Amino acid sequence: VNGHLYWVAPLVFSRTWNQMGFGLDDLGAKGGFVSVDAEDPNGQVKIHQEHMIHYLPSNYFSKNLERHVYGAGYIYGSLDDATLEVDDNWKPFFTITYTAPQRTVRGNVIKKVLLVDATTGDIQPFDQDKVPGWVDRVMFKDLVSEYLDQWGKWSDPRSLNDWPQLFTAKFMVTPVEFELLYNSADKPVWAVPMTSRNSTDLSCTGVILYDSNNNQAVYYPGLAGIGIGKNVIDAFEHSPRNLKGYKIDHLQLYSINGEPTWVGIYVQSAGEHGKTFAAIGMLDARHVQGANVVMAQEKRAALAQYASYLAGASMGNGGHVSQTGQPSKTVSGKVYRIGWTVVDGQTVYTMQIEGDSHTFTVTLKVAPKLPLVREGDFVKVTYLDTGEETESVMELVDSQLQGKSPATAQPAAEAGK
């Protein structure tokens, strides 16, 4: 909604009489929906009752959503994936994908996308490429999985002029569990790791990004080999940083600073109330080990720690370039300000350098002599260039701590020449 992500869910009347649509006006009852901030675990939870919701999948008789749409003439196909979505004015709609078989009873294709006003029941049919921009999900999960499963049977060039390779599993690929994620606030995609038909495989053959609105997908074979499945969950849950034994939930694959990264949400049990947010975890998808998990209670802290991890991993490879070629930069000058804080049990130093607008973060793992660095010292730092205001340092050299006197250190004015 207006560039910010929320979870939304309808408020459902507890009484069957009300679910049939009776007595609501007499009681002055107000339905609606609830929104939960999806980007901030401490964000506001809000009840929206400015728009009454009359039609729901769980209602009865004329107020049942599917029955209402079926009665409007959509009787020759399937009404799939009824999803509550709101526009940028918080007006609630149900989006429904109307599909029909392309051949007899197989090969479902999208005929129309239906927007049902949850208050009035008005139905607006759209062609797939004409839906409003605020609609997030047209290609629903089961349909994407079906298409990719069929693509996996025929994707090998040797099978294009023959039947699918039904008995040679190494030439077939199939989608594994996947989630909807966002390239930007209004560009959701299904990120689908693909693996062979061998059920023991713990890595993927590539990743497909499937546009959730258009029937288009791009396959990235360069992401072959990243960890998938149970071993990823085990790495998160058995990480040395997970001291309280939190469980992992809602696992998603992102590209962070150019690296394929698993992002998982740690949760703790709340008894009969379900689960609550505990922390956010990030894991290098190319090196799935518990020791490589970054864990923090805030997204910003997790991103900073992960950038530090990538910087350290890059230096461990013997160069100033990350594993996928993320560029590095070097800057020299006098330390203008320096301080430290403890973030999730790890000491993180923050510094600024005269003549540079960035704020740099660096850990003791990268520079063990950090506690000896003082304001006014002449330093040279190499950092992973992510384009952000705050950057993580890959290497730090302090002239005063290298056996040089301040008089022989290079003046800051000449450092840029």
Phi, psi and omega in degrees: 000114181053042175083002180241143184267136178224153162269137175230146179211141182286149170276128185249130178294139184280339183263135180301322180303317179288327179292339175280350179097007181264145169082357185291316180293321181294323183276348185068025183290143179237113173276195180153210180210166180245142176240141179233131179299122181270354183252344182224114181296343177258011182288174186284138169257128187229139173265125181253114179237015178285341177235116178289133176260112181264331187247124182220152176299335183266355180285171184248160173053230187291344180265002175284129188300308184295320179297321180298316181289319178300318180292344178275002174113000180269076191243358185252020179204194180255140175261102191250147166057054175296117187231130176285121175227154179238148176276186184286358173252014178065025175273129187274138174225156166255128174263132181229132176265119182263112185241159176211152180294138176283326179228113179049254183246012184234162174074061182296138175230157182279125176266314180209159169248125185255129173254115182252118176298117185292344180267309186264339184084002178300138183245124177246116177272140179229145164293156186302325183270008182243007184291150177302153184296336183280352178285125186267330192224109174248308174283099184279165193301313183296323180291317177299316180298319179296315180297316184288329176295318178292319178300321180297330180286333186248359190289335181286132183305331182290345183259357187293330179253020183213183175289159176304153181284074188290337186242009177239084191301331186291344179261005182244144178235153183216147180287144172256180183306134184217166185227160173277130175221177194237119170291325171209179187301331183243019181231071179284146178222154168271120177263110191241105170292139178247142179221171180285173179287353178289116187291348181268356181295135178243015175220164186255162178268354182157174182233137176251132170257115185250118180300127185284348178254322182250151180279064182223142181216152177235130181261132181245088179292342178295347178265014176299144176097351179288149184291145178219168169075211189297326182294332177291313179299318180298321179297317178296310189285336180255017176295141176302337180281343182274067187293332183265005175066037178294151174270156180259145181214158173055063182277130181224150180257122180235166167255116181237120184054036177083002182247134173297126190223129171277129176244122181233151178257122174279135180231157174233151183290139175243029178067229182291349180268008176092234185229154177233155179295136178242315182193170175245138181239149177227140185218129175301115186289345178274342182225080187276093177220145181302327181292341182267002181284132171258135186222129180207162180273347178233146182299317183298318179294320179296318179296320179295316179295321182292321176298321177295320177299314180297321179298316179294320178295322180295316179294328177295339178275000175087019180204174182263034179227136181286178189297333180250016176089017177299127188289153174242159178225160179232138178224143179234150178162183180277143176290120180272313176218148175210140178202175181219160176209164178256120180243111179051045174084000181244132179282123181238126177265143178237132182217158172235147183242137181304133177085003179231139186274351183283156165252129185252138174246142182209144181251167179294335178296324180281318184223092183299337182270012182308319182299344181268350180287136183235158173299135184098343176295145176269122185231159171235124181239140172248130186224157176283119186275097179261356181083006180266166179291324178255125183238150180264134185278134176267330181205141179225130177236126178252117183303322182293339181259008179252018178087004179263146176277156178305330183291332183266355180290147181294128179299148181298327183295335182264355187295330184272358183283000000 
